Amino acid sequence: MQIRDIMSRDVQVLSPDASLVDAARCMRQYDIGSIPVAQDDHLIGMVTDRDIVVRCVAEGHAESATVREAMTQKIRYCYDDQEVGDIAHNMSEEKIRRLPVVDRSKRLVGIVSLGDIAKSDEHAAGEAMEEIAEAPPPDSGAAREVRAGL
């Protein structure tokens, strides 16, 4: 089964020029903690509630900041034609719970979560969640290289 068969297609997307206040309101309205950032249908980043707090609120300029100032530009994503099991494995290795989904032209087409994977493959989702929930080893270091694509 491919990711396109289980992904959510109804994805909230923000422009990089949107205000952080608008981003926070969107997160509240849809009860979500992260939103893909796209420009001309191309994924250019992700913004999370944590990004907003750490990068802007803590610095004292959240009211005047834009999504571009808070978003993470180097993001992980998957392709819509990749196999569900492969993506579940990658999500567990990277310790992430949701991924933007792009087509081979790198246009944003959806988002996939562990919940979506669980509906199609409980075993793969369970293994991924177990890995994600584990604390990293003390000597692993907090920072990991971020790479686009899985």
LINMODA-V914561 format. One line per field, one symbol per residue. ss: DSSP state (H for helix, E for strand, C for the rest). phi: phi as a letter, one per 40 degrees, with the letter a starting at -180 (. if undefined). Layout:
ss: ???
phi: ???
//
This chain:
ss: CEHHHCCECCCCEECCCCEHHHHHHHHHHHCCCEEEEEECCEEEEEEEHHHHHHHHHCCCCCCCCEHHHHCECCCCEEECCCEHHHHHHHHHHHCCCEEEEECCCCEEEEEEEHHHHHHHCHHHHHHHHHHHHCCCCCCCCCCCCCCCCC
phi: .cddcbccccbcbbccccccccccccccdcfbbabcbbbfgbcbibbbccdccccbcccgbccbcbddcbccccbcabcccccdcccdccccccfbbabcbbcccgccbiabbdcccccbadccccccccccccccddccgccbcbbcgb
//
